[in-house]
């Protein structure tokens, strides 16, 4: 069973070298909406296993990656393709919204 990768300042570039789309959830332990969206991100990791790389960045523990993308509000979910941001979602949303964003990158 797949689960979201823990993305850090140290392993970010390695994870981004994939040719699959990447969804990154920027979150923090103290963030209420992040806790609401967390289980959905875990479900997406299972749903899209082998098709999309899904990971989470703890903004408190990984300030470099968070600063690189100007993360000011959390949760922020970024969708990357070929290392470029192709979609963005700020705040908690239904799982279908995230699925639609990922499906658009797989089409």
C-alpha positions as CSV (number, residue, x, y, z in Angstrom):
1,X,0.0,0.0,0.0
2,X,1.4,3.3,-1.1
3,X,1.5,6.4,1.2
4,X,2.7,9.9,0.6
5,X,6.5,10.4,0.5
6,X,8.0,12.6,3.2
7,X,9.7,15.3,1.1
8,X,12.5,17.3,2.8
9,X,14.9,20.0,1.8
10,X,17.5,17.3,1.3
11,X,15.5,14.9,-1.0
12,X,13.3,17.4,-2.9
13,X,15.5,17.4,-6.0
14,X,15.7,13.6,-6.1
15,X,11.9,13.3,-6.0
16,X,11.4,16.0,-8.7
17,X,13.6,14.1,-11.1
18,X,10.7,11.7,-11.9
19,X,8.9,11.8,-15.3
20,X,5.6,11.4,-13.5
21,X,3.4,14.2,-12.3
22,X,4.1,15.2,-8.7
23,X,1.6,16.4,-6.1
24,X,3.1,18.0,-3.0
25,X,1.1,18.9,0.1
26,X,2.7,21.7,2.1
27,X,1.4,21.3,5.7
28,X,2.2,21.7,9.4
29,X,1.3,19.8,12.5
30,X,-0.5,22.8,14.1
31,X,-2.7,23.5,11.0
32,X,-6.3,22.5,11.3
33,X,-7.2,22.5,7.6
34,X,-4.0,20.5,6.9
35,X,-5.3,17.7,9.2
36,X,-8.6,17.7,7.3
37,X,-6.9,17.3,3.9
38,X,-4.2,14.8,5.1
39,X,-6.4,11.7,4.9
40,X,-7.4,12.7,1.3
41,X,-3.8,13.0,0.3
42,X,-3.1,9.6,1.7
43,X,-6.1,8.2,-0.3
44,X,-4.7,9.8,-3.5
45,X,-1.3,8.2,-2.9
46,X,-3.1,4.8,-3.0
47,X,-5.4,5.8,-5.9
48,X,-2.6,7.1,-8.1
49,X,0.2,4.6,-7.1
50,X,2.5,4.2,-10.0
51,X,1.0,7.1,-12.0
52,X,1.6,10.2,-9.8
53,X,4.3,10.8,-7.1
54,X,2.5,12.2,-4.0
55,X,4.4,13.7,-1.2
56,X,4.1,16.0,1.8
57,X,6.4,18.8,3.0
58,X,6.3,19.8,6.7
59,X,6.9,23.6,6.3
60,X,8.3,23.9,9.8
61,X,10.9,21.3,9.3
62,X,11.8,22.2,5.6
63,X,12.0,26.0,5.3
64,X,14.1,25.9,2.1
65,X,11.6,24.1,-0.1
66,X,8.7,26.1,1.4
67,X,10.6,29.4,0.7
68,X,11.5,28.3,-2.8
69,X,7.8,28.2,-3.8
70,X,6.7,31.1,-1.6
71,X,4.4,29.1,0.6
72,X,2.6,31.5,2.8
73,X,-0.7,29.8,3.5
74,X,-1.2,26.1,4.3
75,X,-2.3,23.7,3.2
76,X,-1.0,24.5,-0.2
77,X,-0.9,21.7,-2.8
78,X,1.2,22.1,-5.9
79,X,1.1,19.9,-8.9
80,X,4.3,19.6,-10.9
81,X,5.0,18.2,-14.4
82,X,8.5,18.0,-15.7
83,X,9.7,20.0,-12.7
84,X,7.3,22.9,-13.4
85,X,4.3,24.0,-11.4
86,X,1.2,23.3,-13.5
87,X,-1.5,23.6,-10.9
88,X,-2.0,25.0,-7.4
89,X,-4.6,24.6,-4.7
90,X,-4.6,26.7,-1.5
91,X,-6.8,25.5,1.4
92,X,-8.8,22.4,2.0
93,X,-11.0,21.2,-0.8
94,X,-12.9,18.0,-1.6
95,X,-10.9,15.0,-2.9
96,X,-12.6,15.2,-6.3
97,X,-11.0,18.7,-6.9
98,X,-7.6,17.2,-6.4
99,X,-8.4,14.1,-8.5
100,X,-9.5,16.3,-11.3
101,X,-6.2,18.3,-11.2
102,X,-4.2,15.0,-11.3
103,X,-6.3,13.5,-14.1
104,X,-5.7,16.6,-16.2
105,X,-2.0,16.0,-16.0
106,X,-2.4,12.3,-16.9
107,X,-4.6,13.0,-19.9
